[in-house]
Amino acid sequence: MIDPAIGTLLAGTFALLFASAALHKVRDLAVFGEVLRAYRVLPDRLAVPWVLPLLEAAIAAGLLLPSARPAAALGGALLLIFYALAMALNLQRGRRDLSCGCGSQEERRPIAPWMVGRNALLAAALAAVGLPWSARVLEPVDLLTVGAGVALVTLLYMSADRLLGRIAPRAARWEASG
C-alpha cells in the first residue's frame, strides 16, 4: 500500500505534467498535428491533433479525483508507454530528426533514446499511483510536505529534462565525428 502523502505527491506531480503537456499542444494545434503525423504510427484519419491533449487533460483531472485516480494512472501510464514506443519505432527507422512533441512547440527537440527510457520510467512511477493507498489521514504537515515535494520534483524533472536535452545531442554529434 502507498502512503497517501507519497501518493498525493506523485498524483499532483503527474497531474501537473499532463496538464502542462496538454496546454503546450493546444497552444498550436496545427503545429502539433504536423508533429503527430510525422511519427507515422497512426493512420492520418486517426492522427487528430486535439485528441491527445484532451486525453492528457482528462488524465490530469482524473489524477486529482480519488474515485478516478486508478483509471487515470493506468491511462496515463499506457499513454506514456505509447509515446515511448512511438519514439523507439522512429529511432529504429533512423528518423532521429523528429520533434519529440514534448514541451513547447517553439522548442523543437529531436527524439533520442534517453526519452524512451524517461517515458518508460515515468510510466512505471505513474502506475504505482493506481495501487491501493493506506487509509491514513493526511495531517496539515503532510499537505505542506506534498506541496513542497510537488514543486521540488517538478523542478528536478524540468532540470534533468533540459540538461539531457542539451547534453545528449552534443554527445551524439561527438560520437558521430569520432
RODRENKE-533731 format. One line per field, with one value per residue: residue number from 1; residue in one letter; x, y, z of N, C-alpha, C, O in turn. Coordinates in steps of 0.2 Angstrom, whole numbers. Example, Ala and Ser with C-alpha at 12.3 -4.5 7.8 and 13.67 -1.06 7.14 Angstrom:
BEGIN
k = (1 | 2) $
r = (A | S) $
nc1 = (66 | 64) $
nc2 = (-28 | -11) $
nc3 = (39 | 35) $
cac1 = (62 | 68) $
cac2 = (-22 | -5) $
cac3 = (39 | 36) $
cc1 = (66 | 64) $
cc2 = (-16 | 0) $
cc3 = (39 | 39) $
oc1 = (71 | 67) $
oc2 = (-17 | 6) $
oc3 = (42 | 40) $
END
This chain:
BEGIN
k = (1 | 2 | 3 | 4 | 5 | 6 | 7 | 8 | 9 | 10 | 11 | 12 | 13 | 14 | 15 | 16 | 17 | 18 | 19 | 20 | 21 | 22 | 23 | 24 | 25 | 26 | 27 | 28 | 29 | 30 | 31 | 32 | 33 | 34 | 35 | 36 | 37 | 38 | 39 | 40 | 41 | 42 | 43 | 44 | 45 | 46 | 47 | 48 | 49 | 50 | 51 | 52 | 53 | 54 | 55 | 56 | 57 | 58 | 59 | 60 | 61 | 62 | 63 | 64 | 65 | 66 | 67 | 68 | 69 | 70 | 71 | 72 | 73 | 74 | 75 | 76 | 77 | 78 | 79 | 80 | 81 | 82 | 83 | 84 | 85 | 86 | 87 | 88 | 89 | 90 | 91 | 92 | 93 | 94 | 95 | 96 | 97 | 98 | 99 | 100 | 101 | 102 | 103 | 104 | 105 | 106 | 107 | 108 | 109 | 110 | 111 | 112 | 113 | 114 | 115 | 116 | 117 | 118 | 119 | 120 | 121 | 122 | 123 | 124 | 125 | 126 | 127 | 128 | 129 | 130 | 131 | 132 | 133 | 134 | 135 | 136 | 137 | 138 | 139 | 140 | 141 | 142 | 143 | 144 | 145 | 146 | 147 | 148 | 149 | 150 | 151 | 152 | 153 | 154 | 155 | 156 | 157 | 158 | 159 | 160 | 161 | 162 | 163 | 164 | 165 | 166 | 167 | 168 | 169 | 170 | 171 | 172 | 173 | 174 | 175 | 176 | 177 | 178) $
r = (M | I | D | P | A | I | G | T | L | L | A | G | T | F | A | L | L | F | A | S | A | A | L | H | K | V | R | D | L | A | V | F | G | E | V | L | R | A | Y | R | V | L | P | D | R | L | A | V | P | W | V | L | P | L | L | E | A | A | I | A | A | G | L | L | L | P | S | A | R | P | A | A | A | L | G | G | A | L | L | L | I | F | Y | A | L | A | M | A | L | N | L | Q | R | G | R | R | D | L | S | C | G | C | G | S | Q | E | E | R | R | P | I | A | P | W | M | V | G | R | N | A | L | L | A | A | A | L | A | A | V | G | L | P | W | S | A | R | V | L | E | P | V | D | L | L | T | V | G | A | G | V | A | L | V | T | L | L | Y | M | S | A | D | R | L | L | G | R | I | A | P | R | A | A | R | W | E | A | S | G) $
nc1 = (4 | 2 | 8 | -3 | 2 | 14 | 7 | -1 | 8 | 14 | 3 | -1 | 11 | 11 | -1 | 1 | 11 | 4 | -6 | 2 | 8 | -4 | -8 | 3 | 2 | -11 | -9 | -4 | -12 | -11 | 3 | 6 | -1 | 6 | 18 | 13 | 8 | 20 | 26 | 21 | 14 | 1 | -14 | -17 | -31 | -34 | -25 | -28 | -26 | -32 | -35 | -26 | -21 | -33 | -35 | -24 | -27 | -39 | -33 | -25 | -34 | -41 | -32 | -32 | -44 | -50 | -59 | -57 | -44 | -36 | -40 | -36 | -22 | -18 | -22 | -14 | -1 | -1 | -2 | 10 | 18 | 14 | 19 | 33 | 35 | 32 | 42 | 53 | 51 | 52 | 65 | 72 | 69 | 78 | 75 | 79 | 77 | 65 | 53 | 51 | 39 | 36 | 36 | 36 | 30 | 39 | 51 | 59 | 63 | 74 | 70 | 76 | 86 | 86 | 74 | 65 | 68 | 65 | 51 | 47 | 51 | 44 | 31 | 31 | 32 | 20 | 10 | 11 | 4 | -9 | -10 | -17 | -20 | -15 | -26 | -23 | -25 | -22 | -11 | -10 | 4 | 8 | 2 | 9 | 21 | 18 | 15 | 27 | 35 | 30 | 33 | 47 | 50 | 45 | 53 | 66 | 63 | 61 | 74 | 82 | 77 | 79 | 93 | 97 | 92 | 100 | 113 | 113 | 111 | 123 | 133 | 130 | 133 | 147 | 151 | 148 | 157 | 169) $
nc2 = (-6 | 11 | 26 | 39 | 52 | 51 | 46 | 56 | 66 | 61 | 59 | 73 | 78 | 71 | 75 | 89 | 88 | 81 | 91 | 102 | 97 | 95 | 108 | 114 | 108 | 112 | 125 | 127 | 119 | 116 | 115 | 105 | 95 | 92 | 87 | 76 | 68 | 66 | 56 | 44 | 33 | 31 | 30 | 43 | 48 | 45 | 52 | 64 | 80 | 86 | 76 | 69 | 80 | 82 | 70 | 70 | 81 | 75 | 65 | 72 | 78 | 67 | 61 | 69 | 67 | 56 | 45 | 43 | 41 | 28 | 23 | 34 | 34 | 22 | 24 | 35 | 30 | 20 | 29 | 35 | 24 | 22 | 34 | 31 | 20 | 24 | 34 | 25 | 16 | 25 | 29 | 17 | 16 | 25 | 39 | 51 | 65 | 69 | 79 | 78 | 82 | 85 | 98 | 115 | 121 | 130 | 126 | 115 | 99 | 85 | 68 | 55 | 41 | 42 | 48 | 38 | 29 | 38 | 40 | 27 | 25 | 35 | 30 | 18 | 24 | 31 | 21 | 16 | 25 | 21 | 10 | 3 | 14 | 18 | 20 | 30 | 46 | 62 | 74 | 91 | 95 | 85 | 90 | 102 | 96 | 88 | 99 | 106 | 95 | 92 | 104 | 103 | 90 | 93 | 104 | 97 | 87 | 95 | 101 | 90 | 85 | 96 | 97 | 84 | 85 | 95 | 89 | 76 | 78 | 84 | 75 | 64 | 70 | 71 | 58 | 54 | 61 | 55) $
nc3 = (0 | -3 | 5 | 9 | 8 | -1 | -12 | -15 | -18 | -29 | -38 | -39 | -45 | -57 | -62 | -65 | -74 | -85 | -87 | -91 | -103 | -111 | -112 | -119 | -131 | -136 | -138 | -150 | -161 | -175 | -178 | -168 | -174 | -186 | -180 | -174 | -185 | -192 | -185 | -190 | -185 | -183 | -193 | -205 | -204 | -191 | -184 | -176 | -170 | -158 | -150 | -142 | -133 | -126 | -120 | -112 | -103 | -97 | -90 | -82 | -74 | -69 | -61 | -50 | -43 | -31 | -34 | -48 | -49 | -50 | -63 | -71 | -68 | -74 | -87 | -90 | -88 | -99 | -110 | -109 | -111 | -125 | -131 | -128 | -136 | -149 | -151 | -150 | -161 | -171 | -170 | -172 | -185 | -190 | -190 | -183 | -183 | -179 | -171 | -153 | -148 | -135 | -122 | -127 | -143 | -149 | -145 | -152 | -151 | -155 | -156 | -145 | -138 | -124 | -121 | -123 | -113 | -102 | -103 | -101 | -88 | -81 | -84 | -76 | -63 | -63 | -64 | -51 | -44 | -45 | -37 | -22 | -8 | 8 | 23 | 30 | 37 | 30 | 38 | 42 | 41 | 32 | 20 | 18 | 16 | 4 | -5 | -6 | -10 | -23 | -30 | -29 | -35 | -48 | -52 | -52 | -62 | -73 | -74 | -76 | -88 | -96 | -96 | -101 | -113 | -119 | -117 | -123 | -137 | -141 | -137 | -145 | -158 | -156 | -154 | -167 | -175 | -171) $
cac1 = (0 | 6 | 6 | -6 | 7 | 18 | 3 | -4 | 14 | 15 | -3 | 0 | 16 | 9 | -7 | 4 | 15 | 0 | -9 | 6 | 8 | -10 | -8 | 8 | -1 | -17 | -7 | -4 | -14 | -8 | 10 | 6 | -4 | 11 | 22 | 9 | 8 | 27 | 28 | 19 | 12 | -6 | -16 | -19 | -38 | -34 | -20 | -32 | -22 | -35 | -37 | -21 | -21 | -39 | -34 | -19 | -31 | -43 | -29 | -23 | -40 | -43 | -27 | -34 | -50 | -49 | -63 | -55 | -36 | -33 | -41 | -31 | -15 | -17 | -22 | -8 | 5 | -2 | -1 | 17 | 21 | 13 | 24 | 40 | 35 | 32 | 49 | 58 | 50 | 55 | 73 | 74 | 68 | 83 | 71 | 81 | 76 | 58 | 52 | 48 | 32 | 36 | 37 | 33 | 31 | 44 | 57 | 59 | 69 | 73 | 69 | 83 | 85 | 85 | 67 | 61 | 69 | 62 | 44 | 46 | 52 | 38 | 25 | 31 | 30 | 13 | 7 | 11 | -1 | -15 | -10 | -21 | -17 | -17 | -31 | -20 | -27 | -16 | -11 | -8 | 11 | 8 | 0 | 14 | 26 | 16 | 16 | 34 | 38 | 27 | 37 | 54 | 50 | 44 | 59 | 71 | 61 | 62 | 81 | 85 | 75 | 83 | 100 | 98 | 90 | 106 | 119 | 113 | 113 | 130 | 136 | 128 | 137 | 154 | 152 | 147 | 163 | 175) $
cac2 = (0 | 18 | 31 | 44 | 58 | 49 | 45 | 63 | 70 | 58 | 61 | 80 | 79 | 69 | 79 | 95 | 86 | 80 | 97 | 106 | 94 | 97 | 115 | 115 | 105 | 116 | 132 | 127 | 113 | 115 | 113 | 98 | 90 | 90 | 83 | 69 | 65 | 65 | 50 | 39 | 27 | 31 | 32 | 50 | 49 | 44 | 57 | 70 | 84 | 88 | 70 | 68 | 85 | 81 | 64 | 72 | 85 | 71 | 61 | 76 | 79 | 61 | 60 | 73 | 64 | 49 | 39 | 42 | 40 | 22 | 23 | 39 | 32 | 17 | 28 | 39 | 25 | 17 | 34 | 36 | 19 | 23 | 39 | 28 | 15 | 28 | 36 | 19 | 14 | 30 | 29 | 11 | 18 | 30 | 45 | 55 | 72 | 71 | 83 | 74 | 84 | 87 | 105 | 120 | 120 | 134 | 122 | 108 | 95 | 79 | 62 | 52 | 35 | 43 | 50 | 32 | 27 | 43 | 39 | 20 | 26 | 39 | 26 | 14 | 28 | 33 | 15 | 15 | 29 | 17 | 5 | 5 | 18 | 16 | 24 | 36 | 53 | 67 | 79 | 98 | 95 | 81 | 94 | 106 | 92 | 87 | 105 | 107 | 89 | 93 | 109 | 100 | 85 | 97 | 107 | 92 | 84 | 100 | 102 | 84 | 85 | 101 | 95 | 79 | 88 | 98 | 85 | 70 | 79 | 85 | 68 | 60 | 73 | 70 | 51 | 53 | 63 | 52) $
cac3 = (0 | -4 | 10 | 5 | 6 | -7 | -17 | -17 | -21 | -36 | -42 | -40 | -50 | -64 | -65 | -67 | -80 | -91 | -89 | -95 | -109 | -115 | -113 | -124 | -138 | -138 | -139 | -158 | -163 | -181 | -177 | -165 | -179 | -190 | -177 | -173 | -192 | -194 | -182 | -194 | -181 | -184 | -200 | -205 | -201 | -183 | -181 | -175 | -165 | -152 | -146 | -137 | -127 | -122 | -116 | -107 | -99 | -93 | -86 | -76 | -69 | -65 | -55 | -44 | -41 | -29 | -37 | -55 | -49 | -53 | -70 | -74 | -68 | -79 | -94 | -91 | -89 | -105 | -114 | -109 | -115 | -132 | -133 | -129 | -142 | -155 | -152 | -151 | -168 | -176 | -169 | -176 | -193 | -192 | -190 | -176 | -183 | -177 | -164 | -148 | -146 | -128 | -122 | -131 | -150 | -151 | -143 | -156 | -148 | -159 | -152 | -143 | -134 | -117 | -120 | -122 | -106 | -97 | -103 | -98 | -80 | -79 | -84 | -70 | -57 | -63 | -62 | -44 | -41 | -46 | -32 | -16 | -3 | 15 | 25 | 35 | 36 | 29 | 43 | 39 | 39 | 26 | 15 | 17 | 13 | -3 | -9 | -7 | -14 | -30 | -33 | -30 | -40 | -54 | -54 | -54 | -68 | -78 | -74 | -79 | -95 | -100 | -96 | -105 | -120 | -122 | -117 | -127 | -145 | -141 | -136 | -152 | -163 | -154 | -156 | -175 | -178 | -169) $
cc1 = (4 | 3 | 3 | -2 | 11 | 13 | 0 | 2 | 14 | 9 | -3 | 5 | 14 | 3 | -4 | 8 | 10 | -4 | -5 | 7 | 2 | -10 | -3 | 5 | -6 | -15 | -6 | -5 | -11 | -1 | 10 | 4 | 1 | 16 | 19 | 9 | 15 | 29 | 26 | 17 | 4 | -8 | -18 | -26 | -38 | -29 | -23 | -29 | -25 | -36 | -32 | -21 | -28 | -38 | -29 | -23 | -35 | -39 | -27 | -28 | -42 | -38 | -28 | -40 | -49 | -52 | -60 | -47 | -34 | -34 | -36 | -24 | -13 | -17 | -16 | -1 | 5 | 0 | 7 | 21 | 20 | 18 | 31 | 40 | 36 | 39 | 54 | 57 | 53 | 63 | 75 | 73 | 74 | 80 | 73 | 80 | 69 | 58 | 49 | 41 | 31 | 38 | 34 | 34 | 37 | 51 | 57 | 65 | 68 | 73 | 76 | 81 | 83 | 78 | 63 | 62 | 65 | 54 | 42 | 46 | 46 | 32 | 25 | 29 | 23 | 9 | 6 | 6 | -8 | -16 | -15 | -17 | -19 | -22 | -29 | -23 | -22 | -17 | -9 | -1 | 12 | 7 | 5 | 20 | 25 | 17 | 23 | 37 | 36 | 32 | 44 | 54 | 49 | 50 | 65 | 69 | 63 | 70 | 84 | 83 | 78 | 90 | 101 | 96 | 96 | 112 | 119 | 114 | 120 | 135 | 136 | 133 | 145 | 155 | 152 | 154 | 169 | 175) $
cc2 = (6 | 22 | 36 | 51 | 57 | 49 | 52 | 67 | 67 | 60 | 69 | 82 | 77 | 73 | 86 | 93 | 85 | 87 | 102 | 103 | 95 | 104 | 117 | 113 | 110 | 123 | 133 | 120 | 111 | 112 | 106 | 93 | 88 | 86 | 76 | 65 | 62 | 58 | 44 | 32 | 26 | 33 | 39 | 52 | 48 | 49 | 64 | 74 | 85 | 82 | 69 | 74 | 84 | 75 | 66 | 76 | 80 | 67 | 65 | 77 | 73 | 59 | 64 | 71 | 57 | 44 | 38 | 40 | 34 | 21 | 28 | 37 | 27 | 20 | 32 | 35 | 22 | 23 | 35 | 31 | 19 | 28 | 36 | 24 | 19 | 31 | 30 | 17 | 19 | 30 | 23 | 12 | 23 | 37 | 49 | 62 | 74 | 75 | 78 | 76 | 85 | 94 | 109 | 119 | 124 | 130 | 115 | 104 | 88 | 73 | 59 | 46 | 37 | 45 | 43 | 29 | 31 | 41 | 32 | 21 | 30 | 34 | 21 | 18 | 30 | 27 | 14 | 19 | 25 | 11 | 7 | 9 | 16 | 21 | 30 | 43 | 58 | 72 | 86 | 98 | 91 | 86 | 99 | 102 | 90 | 93 | 106 | 101 | 90 | 98 | 106 | 95 | 88 | 100 | 103 | 89 | 89 | 101 | 96 | 84 | 90 | 100 | 89 | 81 | 92 | 94 | 80 | 72 | 81 | 79 | 64 | 63 | 71 | 63 | 50 | 56 | 59 | 45) $
cc3 = (0 | 2 | 6 | 4 | 0 | -13 | -20 | -20 | -28 | -41 | -44 | -46 | -57 | -67 | -68 | -74 | -86 | -92 | -93 | -102 | -114 | -117 | -119 | -131 | -140 | -140 | -147 | -160 | -170 | -181 | -174 | -170 | -184 | -187 | -176 | -180 | -194 | -191 | -186 | -190 | -181 | -191 | -199 | -202 | -194 | -180 | -180 | -169 | -159 | -147 | -140 | -131 | -123 | -118 | -110 | -101 | -94 | -88 | -80 | -71 | -65 | -60 | -49 | -40 | -38 | -32 | -44 | -55 | -52 | -60 | -74 | -74 | -73 | -86 | -95 | -92 | -96 | -111 | -115 | -112 | -123 | -134 | -133 | -135 | -148 | -156 | -153 | -158 | -173 | -175 | -173 | -183 | -195 | -192 | -184 | -177 | -181 | -171 | -159 | -146 | -139 | -127 | -126 | -138 | -153 | -150 | -146 | -154 | -152 | -154 | -150 | -139 | -127 | -116 | -119 | -115 | -101 | -97 | -100 | -90 | -78 | -79 | -78 | -64 | -57 | -61 | -55 | -41 | -41 | -41 | -26 | -11 | 4 | 17 | 30 | 33 | 35 | 35 | 39 | 37 | 33 | 20 | 13 | 13 | 5 | -7 | -11 | -11 | -21 | -33 | -34 | -35 | -47 | -57 | -56 | -60 | -74 | -79 | -78 | -86 | -99 | -101 | -101 | -112 | -123 | -122 | -123 | -135 | -146 | -141 | -143 | -157 | -162 | -156 | -164 | -178 | -176 | -171) $
oc1 = (10 | -3 | 5 | -4 | 11 | 15 | 0 | 1 | 15 | 10 | -4 | 4 | 15 | 3 | -6 | 8 | 11 | -6 | -7 | 8 | 3 | -11 | -4 | 7 | -7 | -19 | -7 | -1 | -10 | 0 | 14 | 6 | 2 | 19 | 23 | 11 | 16 | 34 | 30 | 19 | 2 | -5 | -20 | -27 | -43 | -29 | -21 | -28 | -22 | -37 | -34 | -20 | -28 | -41 | -30 | -21 | -36 | -41 | -27 | -27 | -43 | -40 | -26 | -42 | -48 | -50 | -61 | -45 | -29 | -29 | -33 | -20 | -8 | -13 | -13 | 3 | 10 | 3 | 10 | 26 | 25 | 21 | 35 | 45 | 39 | 41 | 58 | 62 | 56 | 66 | 81 | 77 | 74 | 84 | 68 | 80 | 67 | 62 | 45 | 37 | 25 | 43 | 29 | 39 | 40 | 56 | 54 | 70 | 63 | 75 | 80 | 76 | 79 | 75 | 58 | 57 | 62 | 52 | 37 | 42 | 43 | 28 | 20 | 26 | 20 | 3 | 1 | 3 | -12 | -21 | -16 | -11 | -25 | -23 | -33 | -22 | -17 | -22 | -7 | 1 | 17 | 10 | 7 | 23 | 29 | 20 | 25 | 42 | 40 | 34 | 47 | 59 | 53 | 52 | 69 | 74 | 66 | 72 | 88 | 87 | 81 | 93 | 106 | 100 | 96 | 116 | 124 | 118 | 123 | 139 | 140 | 136 | 148 | 161 | 156 | 156 | 174 | 180) $
oc2 = (6 | 23 | 38 | 54 | 61 | 51 | 53 | 71 | 71 | 62 | 70 | 86 | 81 | 74 | 88 | 97 | 87 | 88 | 105 | 107 | 97 | 106 | 121 | 117 | 111 | 126 | 138 | 116 | 105 | 107 | 101 | 87 | 82 | 81 | 71 | 59 | 57 | 55 | 38 | 27 | 21 | 37 | 42 | 57 | 51 | 50 | 69 | 71 | 86 | 83 | 68 | 72 | 85 | 75 | 64 | 75 | 82 | 66 | 63 | 77 | 73 | 56 | 62 | 74 | 53 | 38 | 32 | 38 | 34 | 19 | 27 | 39 | 27 | 18 | 32 | 37 | 22 | 21 | 36 | 32 | 18 | 27 | 37 | 24 | 17 | 31 | 31 | 15 | 16 | 32 | 23 | 10 | 24 | 42 | 51 | 66 | 80 | 73 | 74 | 71 | 87 | 96 | 107 | 116 | 122 | 131 | 110 | 106 | 85 | 74 | 60 | 46 | 33 | 44 | 43 | 27 | 29 | 41 | 31 | 18 | 28 | 35 | 20 | 15 | 29 | 28 | 11 | 17 | 27 | 8 | 13 | 8 | 14 | 27 | 33 | 44 | 58 | 75 | 85 | 101 | 92 | 85 | 100 | 105 | 90 | 92 | 107 | 103 | 89 | 97 | 108 | 96 | 86 | 100 | 104 | 88 | 87 | 102 | 97 | 82 | 89 | 100 | 90 | 78 | 92 | 95 | 79 | 68 | 79 | 78 | 61 | 60 | 70 | 61 | 46 | 53 | 60 | 41) $
oc3 = (3 | 3 | 0 | -1 | -4 | -18 | -26 | -25 | -33 | -46 | -49 | -50 | -62 | -73 | -73 | -78 | -92 | -98 | -98 | -107 | -120 | -122 | -124 | -136 | -146 | -144 | -150 | -162 | -172 | -185 | -176 | -170 | -186 | -190 | -177 | -180 | -197 | -194 | -186 | -193 | -179 | -194 | -194 | -199 | -191 | -174 | -183 | -164 | -154 | -142 | -134 | -125 | -117 | -112 | -105 | -95 | -88 | -83 | -74 | -65 | -59 | -55 | -44 | -35 | -42 | -33 | -47 | -60 | -56 | -64 | -79 | -78 | -76 | -90 | -101 | -96 | -100 | -116 | -120 | -116 | -126 | -140 | -138 | -138 | -153 | -162 | -158 | -162 | -177 | -180 | -176 | -187 | -201 | -195 | -180 | -172 | -181 | -166 | -161 | -144 | -137 | -131 | -130 | -140 | -158 | -153 | -143 | -156 | -152 | -148 | -154 | -135 | -124 | -110 | -116 | -112 | -96 | -92 | -97 | -86 | -72 | -74 | -75 | -60 | -52 | -58 | -53 | -35 | -37 | -40 | -25 | -10 | 5 | 14 | 32 | 27 | 39 | 36 | 33 | 32 | 29 | 14 | 7 | 8 | 1 | -13 | -17 | -16 | -26 | -39 | -39 | -39 | -52 | -62 | -60 | -64 | -79 | -85 | -82 | -90 | -105 | -106 | -105 | -117 | -129 | -127 | -126 | -138 | -151 | -145 | -145 | -161 | -167 | -159 | -166 | -183 | -180 | -170) $
END
